[in-house]
Amino acid sequence: MVVAKYLRIVLSKYVHVAIFFETLLDIDTLTIEEITEQLKAVKDRIDLPMAQGEGPKGQLLLTEEEWTARMKEW
């Protein structure tokens, strides 16, 4: 019961993982420690591309019009 409650309060970006646990695993036999370990592994996996230089790093992306205007200024 505690594990089920724990899975209901996860952050929104981990909801798909919580649904996976609820549907494919026997949550009656899982412990809080096991769920926490799995959620940490998912967090590390999600954060990995940013750490390896893939994807935006807090940079503001420009629209085509903004890019064109900036190129004209240069």
Phi and psi restraints in degrees (range 20) as a CNS / XPLOR table:
assign (resid 1 and name C) (resid 2 and name N)
       (resid 2 and name CA) (resid 2 and name C) 1.0 -65.8 20.0 2
assign (resid 2 and name N) (resid 2 and name CA)
       (resid 2 and name C) (resid 3 and name N) 1.0 -40.9 20.0 2
assign (resid 2 and name C) (resid 3 and name N)
       (resid 3 and name CA) (resid 3 and name C) 1.0 -63.0 20.0 2
assign (resid 3 and name N) (resid 3 and name CA)
       (resid 3 and name C) (resid 4 and name N) 1.0 -41.6 20.0 2
assign (resid 3 and name C) (resid 4 and name N)
       (resid 4 and name CA) (resid 4 and name C) 1.0 -61.7 20.0 2
assign (resid 4 and name N) (resid 4 and name CA)
       (resid 4 and name C) (resid 5 and name N) 1.0 -42.3 20.0 2
assign (resid 4 and name C) (resid 5 and name N)
       (resid 5 and name CA) (resid 5 and name C) 1.0 -65.5 20.0 2
assign (resid 5 and name N) (resid 5 and name CA)
       (resid 5 and name C) (resid 6 and name N) 1.0 -40.6 20.0 2
assign (resid 5 and name C) (resid 6 and name N)
       (resid 6 and name CA) (resid 6 and name C) 1.0 -59.6 20.0 2
assign (resid 6 and name N) (resid 6 and name CA)
       (resid 6 and name C) (resid 7 and name N) 1.0 -42.3 20.0 2
assign (resid 6 and name C) (resid 7 and name N)
       (resid 7 and name CA) (resid 7 and name C) 1.0 -69.6 20.0 2
assign (resid 7 and name N) (resid 7 and name CA)
       (resid 7 and name C) (resid 8 and name N) 1.0 -23.4 20.0 2
assign (resid 7 and name C) (resid 8 and name N)
       (resid 8 and name CA) (resid 8 and name C) 1.0 -77.4 20.0 2
assign (resid 8 and name N) (resid 8 and name CA)
       (resid 8 and name C) (resid 9 and name N) 1.0 -16.0 20.0 2
assign (resid 8 and name C) (resid 9 and name N)
       (resid 9 and name CA) (resid 9 and name C) 1.0 -109.5 20.0 2
assign (resid 9 and name N) (resid 9 and name CA)
       (resid 9 and name C) (resid 10 and name N) 1.0 11.2 20.0 2
assign (resid 9 and name C) (resid 10 and name N)
       (resid 10 and name CA) (resid 10 and name C) 1.0 -65.7 20.0 2
assign (resid 10 and name N) (resid 10 and name CA)
       (resid 10 and name C) (resid 11 and name N) 1.0 158.1 20.0 2
assign (resid 10 and name C) (resid 11 and name N)
       (resid 11 and name CA) (resid 11 and name C) 1.0 -60.7 20.0 2
assign (resid 11 and name N) (resid 11 and name CA)
       (resid 11 and name C) (resid 12 and name N) 1.0 153.0 20.0 2
assign (resid 11 and name C) (resid 12 and name N)
       (resid 12 and name CA) (resid 12 and name C) 1.0 -58.9 20.0 2
assign (resid 12 and name N) (resid 12 and name CA)
       (resid 12 and name C) (resid 13 and name N) 1.0 -30.7 20.0 2
assign (resid 12 and name C) (resid 13 and name N)
       (resid 13 and name CA) (resid 13 and name C) 1.0 -73.3 20.0 2
assign (resid 13 and name N) (resid 13 and name CA)
       (resid 13 and name C) (resid 14 and name N) 1.0 -9.6 20.0 2
assign (resid 13 and name C) (resid 14 and name N)
       (resid 14 and name CA) (resid 14 and name C) 1.0 -108.9 20.0 2
assign (resid 14 and name N) (resid 14 and name CA)
       (resid 14 and name C) (resid 15 and name N) 1.0 9.0 20.0 2
assign (resid 14 and name C) (resid 15 and name N)
       (resid 15 and name CA) (resid 15 and name C) 1.0 -60.5 20.0 2
assign (resid 15 and name N) (resid 15 and name CA)
       (resid 15 and name C) (resid 16 and name N) 1.0 -41.6 20.0 2
assign (resid 15 and name C) (resid 16 and name N)
       (resid 16 and name CA) (resid 16 and name C) 1.0 -62.0 20.0 2
assign (resid 16 and name N) (resid 16 and name CA)
       (resid 16 and name C) (resid 17 and name N) 1.0 -33.1 20.0 2
assign (resid 16 and name C) (resid 17 and name N)
       (resid 17 and name CA) (resid 17 and name C) 1.0 -71.2 20.0 2
assign (resid 17 and name N) (resid 17 and name CA)
       (resid 17 and name C) (resid 18 and name N) 1.0 -41.5 20.0 2
assign (resid 17 and name C) (resid 18 and name N)
       (resid 18 and name CA) (resid 18 and name C) 1.0 -61.9 20.0 2
assign (resid 18 and name N) (resid 18 and name CA)
       (resid 18 and name C) (resid 19 and name N) 1.0 -41.7 20.0 2
assign (resid 18 and name C) (resid 19 and name N)
       (resid 19 and name CA) (resid 19 and name C) 1.0 -63.3 20.0 2
assign (resid 19 and name N) (resid 19 and name CA)
       (resid 19 and name C) (resid 20 and name N) 1.0 -40.3 20.0 2
assign (resid 19 and name C) (resid 20 and name N)
       (resid 20 and name CA) (resid 20 and name C) 1.0 -57.8 20.0 2
assign (resid 20 and name N) (resid 20 and name CA)
       (resid 20 and name C) (resid 21 and name N) 1.0 -48.4 20.0 2
assign (resid 20 and name C) (resid 21 and name N)
       (resid 21 and name CA) (resid 21 and name C) 1.0 -60.3 20.0 2
assign (resid 21 and name N) (resid 21 and name CA)
       (resid 21 and name C) (resid 22 and name N) 1.0 -44.8 20.0 2
assign (resid 21 and name C) (resid 22 and name N)
       (resid 22 and name CA) (resid 22 and name C) 1.0 -66.2 20.0 2
assign (resid 22 and name N) (resid 22 and name CA)
       (resid 22 and name C) (resid 23 and name N) 1.0 -34.3 20.0 2
assign (resid 22 and name C) (resid 23 and name N)
       (resid 23 and name CA) (resid 23 and name C) 1.0 -90.8 20.0 2
assign (resid 23 and name N) (resid 23 and name CA)
       (resid 23 and name C) (resid 24 and name N) 1.0 -34.1 20.0 2
assign (resid 23 and name C) (resid 24 and name N)
       (resid 24 and name CA) (resid 24 and name C) 1.0 -105.9 20.0 2
assign (resid 24 and name N) (resid 24 and name CA)
       (resid 24 and name C) (resid 25 and name N) 1.0 -16.5 20.0 2
assign (resid 24 and name C) (resid 25 and name N)
       (resid 25 and name CA) (resid 25 and name C) 1.0 -114.1 20.0 2
assign (resid 25 and name N) (resid 25 and name CA)
       (resid 25 and name C) (resid 26 and name N) 1.0 157.4 20.0 2
assign (resid 25 and name C) (resid 26 and name N)
       (resid 26 and name CA) (resid 26 and name C) 1.0 -86.1 20.0 2
assign (resid 26 and name N) (resid 26 and name CA)
       (resid 26 and name C) (resid 27 and name N) 1.0 96.8 20.0 2
assign (resid 26 and name C) (resid 27 and name N)
       (resid 27 and name CA) (resid 27 and name C) 1.0 -70.4 20.0 2
assign (resid 27 and name N) (resid 27 and name CA)
       (resid 27 and name C) (resid 28 and name N) 1.0 -11.7 20.0 2
assign (resid 27 and name C) (resid 28 and name N)
       (resid 28 and name CA) (resid 28 and name C) 1.0 -71.3 20.0 2
assign (resid 28 and name N) (resid 28 and name CA)
       (resid 28 and name C) (resid 29 and name N) 1.0 -22.3 20.0 2
assign (resid 28 and name C) (resid 29 and name N)
       (resid 29 and name CA) (resid 29 and name C) 1.0 -104.3 20.0 2
assign (resid 29 and name N) (resid 29 and name CA)
       (resid 29 and name C) (resid 30 and name N) 1.0 -8.6 20.0 2
assign (resid 29 and name C) (resid 30 and name N)
       (resid 30 and name CA) (resid 30 and name C) 1.0 -80.1 20.0 2
assign (resid 30 and name N) (resid 30 and name CA)
       (resid 30 and name C) (resid 31 and name N) 1.0 150.0 20.0 2
assign (resid 30 and name C) (resid 31 and name N)
       (resid 31 and name CA) (resid 31 and name C) 1.0 -105.9 20.0 2
assign (resid 31 and name N) (resid 31 and name CA)
       (resid 31 and name C) (resid 32 and name N) 1.0 164.4 20.0 2
assign (resid 31 and name C) (resid 32 and name N)
       (resid 32 and name CA) (resid 32 and name C) 1.0 -59.9 20.0 2
assign (resid 32 and name N) (resid 32 and name CA)
       (resid 32 and name C) (resid 33 and name N) 1.0 -39.3 20.0 2
assign (resid 32 and name C) (resid 33 and name N)
       (resid 33 and name CA) (resid 33 and name C) 1.0 -62.0 20.0 2
assign (resid 33 and name N) (resid 33 and name CA)
       (resid 33 and name C) (resid 34 and name N) 1.0 -42.6 20.0 2
assign (resid 33 and name C) (resid 34 and name N)
       (resid 34 and name CA) (resid 34 and name C) 1.0 -64.7 20.0 2
assign (resid 34 and name N) (resid 34 and name CA)
       (resid 34 and name C) (resid 35 and name N) 1.0 -43.7 20.0 2
assign (resid 34 and name C) (resid 35 and name N)
       (resid 35 and name CA) (resid 35 and name C) 1.0 -63.8 20.0 2
assign (resid 35 and name N) (resid 35 and name CA)
       (resid 35 and name C) (resid 36 and name N) 1.0 -43.6 20.0 2
assign (resid 35 and name C) (resid 36 and name N)
       (resid 36 and name CA) (resid 36 and name C) 1.0 -62.0 20.0 2
assign (resid 36 and name N) (resid 36 and name CA)
       (resid 36 and name C) (resid 37 and name N) 1.0 -43.1 20.0 2
assign (resid 36 and name C) (resid 37 and name N)
       (resid 37 and name CA) (resid 37 and name C) 1.0 -59.3 20.0 2
assign (resid 37 and name N) (resid 37 and name CA)
       (resid 37 and name C) (resid 38 and name N) 1.0 -44.6 20.0 2
assign (resid 37 and name C) (resid 38 and name N)
       (resid 38 and name CA) (resid 38 and name C) 1.0 -65.1 20.0 2
assign (resid 38 and name N) (resid 38 and name CA)
       (resid 38 and name C) (resid 39 and name N) 1.0 -42.1 20.0 2
assign (resid 38 and name C) (resid 39 and name N)
       (resid 39 and name CA) (resid 39 and name C) 1.0 -65.1 20.0 2
assign (resid 39 and name N) (resid 39 and name CA)
       (resid 39 and name C) (resid 40 and name N) 1.0 -37.5 20.0 2
assign (resid 39 and name C) (resid 40 and name N)
       (resid 40 and name CA) (resid 40 and name C) 1.0 -64.2 20.0 2
assign (resid 40 and name N) (resid 40 and name CA)
       (resid 40 and name C) (resid 41 and name N) 1.0 -39.9 20.0 2
assign (resid 40 and name C) (resid 41 and name N)
       (resid 41 and name CA) (resid 41 and name C) 1.0 -63.8 20.0 2
assign (resid 41 and name N) (resid 41 and name CA)
       (resid 41 and name C) (resid 42 and name N) 1.0 -40.4 20.0 2
assign (resid 41 and name C) (resid 42 and name N)
       (resid 42 and name CA) (resid 42 and name C) 1.0 -65.2 20.0 2
assign (resid 42 and name N) (resid 42 and name CA)
       (resid 42 and name C) (resid 43 and name N) 1.0 -43.2 20.0 2
assign (resid 42 and name C) (resid 43 and name N)
       (resid 43 and name CA) (resid 43 and name C) 1.0 -60.2 20.0 2
assign (resid 43 and name N) (resid 43 and name CA)
       (resid 43 and name C) (resid 44 and name N) 1.0 -44.7 20.0 2
assign (resid 43 and name C) (resid 44 and name N)
       (resid 44 and name CA) (resid 44 and name C) 1.0 -62.3 20.0 2
assign (resid 44 and name N) (resid 44 and name CA)
       (resid 44 and name C) (resid 45 and name N) 1.0 -39.1 20.0 2
assign (resid 44 and name C) (resid 45 and name N)
       (resid 45 and name CA) (resid 45 and name C) 1.0 -67.5 20.0 2
assign (resid 45 and name N) (resid 45 and name CA)
       (resid 45 and name C) (resid 46 and name N) 1.0 -39.5 20.0 2
assign (resid 45 and name C) (resid 46 and name N)
       (resid 46 and name CA) (resid 46 and name C) 1.0 -68.3 20.0 2
assign (resid 46 and name N) (resid 46 and name CA)
       (resid 46 and name C) (resid 47 and name N) 1.0 -40.0 20.0 2
assign (resid 46 and name C) (resid 47 and name N)
       (resid 47 and name CA) (resid 47 and name C) 1.0 -76.8 20.0 2
assign (resid 47 and name N) (resid 47 and name CA)
       (resid 47 and name C) (resid 48 and name N) 1.0 -17.5 20.0 2
assign (resid 47 and name C) (resid 48 and name N)
       (resid 48 and name CA) (resid 48 and name C) 1.0 -58.6 20.0 2
assign (resid 48 and name N) (resid 48 and name CA)
       (resid 48 and name C) (resid 49 and name N) 1.0 -48.1 20.0 2
assign (resid 48 and name C) (resid 49 and name N)
       (resid 49 and name CA) (resid 49 and name C) 1.0 -58.3 20.0 2
assign (resid 49 and name N) (resid 49 and name CA)
       (resid 49 and name C) (resid 50 and name N) 1.0 -37.5 20.0 2
assign (resid 49 and name C) (resid 50 and name N)
       (resid 50 and name CA) (resid 50 and name C) 1.0 -66.5 20.0 2
assign (resid 50 and name N) (resid 50 and name CA)
       (resid 50 and name C) (resid 51 and name N) 1.0 -37.0 20.0 2
assign (resid 50 and name C) (resid 51 and name N)
       (resid 51 and name CA) (resid 51 and name C) 1.0 -70.6 20.0 2
assign (resid 51 and name N) (resid 51 and name CA)
       (resid 51 and name C) (resid 52 and name N) 1.0 -26.7 20.0 2
assign (resid 51 and name C) (resid 52 and name N)
       (resid 52 and name CA) (resid 52 and name C) 1.0 -90.2 20.0 2
assign (resid 52 and name N) (resid 52 and name CA)
       (resid 52 and name C) (resid 53 and name N) 1.0 7.2 20.0 2
assign (resid 52 and name C) (resid 53 and name N)
       (resid 53 and name CA) (resid 53 and name C) 1.0 89.6 20.0 2
assign (resid 53 and name N) (resid 53 and name CA)
       (resid 53 and name C) (resid 54 and name N) 1.0 8.4 20.0 2
assign (resid 53 and name C) (resid 54 and name N)
       (resid 54 and name CA) (resid 54 and name C) 1.0 -92.8 20.0 2
assign (resid 54 and name N) (resid 54 and name CA)
       (resid 54 and name C) (resid 55 and name N) 1.0 142.7 20.0 2
assign (resid 54 and name C) (resid 55 and name N)
       (resid 55 and name CA) (resid 55 and name C) 1.0 81.1 20.0 2
assign (resid 55 and name N) (resid 55 and name CA)
       (resid 55 and name C) (resid 56 and name N) 1.0 170.5 20.0 2
assign (resid 55 and name C) (resid 56 and name N)
       (resid 56 and name CA) (resid 56 and name C) 1.0 -69.2 20.0 2
assign (resid 56 and name N) (resid 56 and name CA)
       (resid 56 and name C) (resid 57 and name N) 1.0 145.2 20.0 2
assign (resid 56 and name C) (resid 57 and name N)
       (resid 57 and name CA) (resid 57 and name C) 1.0 -114.7 20.0 2
assign (resid 57 and name N) (resid 57 and name CA)
       (resid 57 and name C) (resid 58 and name N) 1.0 63.4 20.0 2
assign (resid 57 and name C) (resid 58 and name N)
       (resid 58 and name CA) (resid 58 and name C) 1.0 73.6 20.0 2
assign (resid 58 and name N) (resid 58 and name CA)
       (resid 58 and name C) (resid 59 and name N) 1.0 14.5 20.0 2
assign (resid 58 and name C) (resid 59 and name N)
       (resid 59 and name CA) (resid 59 and name C) 1.0 -85.3 20.0 2
assign (resid 59 and name N) (resid 59 and name CA)
       (resid 59 and name C) (resid 60 and name N) 1.0 145.4 20.0 2
assign (resid 59 and name C) (resid 60 and name N)
       (resid 60 and name CA) (resid 60 and name C) 1.0 -81.3 20.0 2
assign (resid 60 and name N) (resid 60 and name CA)
       (resid 60 and name C) (resid 61 and name N) 1.0 122.8 20.0 2
assign (resid 60 and name C) (resid 61 and name N)
       (resid 61 and name CA) (resid 61 and name C) 1.0 -88.2 20.0 2
assign (resid 61 and name N) (resid 61 and name CA)
       (resid 61 and name C) (resid 62 and name N) 1.0 142.7 20.0 2
assign (resid 61 and name C) (resid 62 and name N)
       (resid 62 and name CA) (resid 62 and name C) 1.0 -100.2 20.0 2
assign (resid 62 and name N) (resid 62 and name CA)
       (resid 62 and name C) (resid 63 and name N) 1.0 149.5 20.0 2
assign (resid 62 and name C) (resid 63 and name N)
       (resid 63 and name CA) (resid 63 and name C) 1.0 -76.2 20.0 2
assign (resid 63 and name N) (resid 63 and name CA)
       (resid 63 and name C) (resid 64 and name N) 1.0 167.9 20.0 2
assign (resid 63 and name C) (resid 64 and name N)
       (resid 64 and name CA) (resid 64 and name C) 1.0 -59.9 20.0 2
assign (resid 64 and name N) (resid 64 and name CA)
       (resid 64 and name C) (resid 65 and name N) 1.0 -40.2 20.0 2
assign (resid 64 and name C) (resid 65 and name N)
       (resid 65 and name CA) (resid 65 and name C) 1.0 -65.4 20.0 2
assign (resid 65 and name N) (resid 65 and name CA)
       (resid 65 and name C) (resid 66 and name N) 1.0 -41.6 20.0 2
assign (resid 65 and name C) (resid 66 and name N)
       (resid 66 and name CA) (resid 66 and name C) 1.0 -65.9 20.0 2
assign (resid 66 and name N) (resid 66 and name CA)
       (resid 66 and name C) (resid 67 and name N) 1.0 -39.9 20.0 2
assign (resid 66 and name C) (resid 67 and name N)
       (resid 67 and name CA) (resid 67 and name C) 1.0 -64.1 20.0 2
assign (resid 67 and name N) (resid 67 and name CA)
       (resid 67 and name C) (resid 68 and name N) 1.0 -44.3 20.0 2
assign (resid 67 and name C) (resid 68 and name N)
       (resid 68 and name CA) (resid 68 and name C) 1.0 -61.0 20.0 2
assign (resid 68 and name N) (resid 68 and name CA)
       (resid 68 and name C) (resid 69 and name N) 1.0 -44.6 20.0 2
assign (resid 68 and name C) (resid 69 and name N)
       (resid 69 and name CA) (resid 69 and name C) 1.0 -61.2 20.0 2
assign (resid 69 and name N) (resid 69 and name CA)
       (resid 69 and name C) (resid 70 and name N) 1.0 -42.1 20.0 2
assign (resid 69 and name C) (resid 70 and name N)
       (resid 70 and name CA) (resid 70 and name C) 1.0 -65.2 20.0 2
assign (resid 70 and name N) (resid 70 and name CA)
       (resid 70 and name C) (resid 71 and name N) 1.0 -40.0 20.0 2
assign (resid 70 and name C) (resid 71 and name N)
       (resid 71 and name CA) (resid 71 and name C) 1.0 -66.0 20.0 2
assign (resid 71 and name N) (resid 71 and name CA)
       (resid 71 and name C) (resid 72 and name N) 1.0 -35.2 20.0 2
assign (resid 71 and name C) (resid 72 and name N)
       (resid 72 and name CA) (resid 72 and name C) 1.0 -66.6 20.0 2
assign (resid 72 and name N) (resid 72 and name CA)
       (resid 72 and name C) (resid 73 and name N) 1.0 -35.9 20.0 2
assign (resid 72 and name C) (resid 73 and name N)
       (resid 73 and name CA) (resid 73 and name C) 1.0 -65.3 20.0 2
assign (resid 73 and name N) (resid 73 and name CA)
       (resid 73 and name C) (resid 74 and name N) 1.0 -35.8 20.0 2
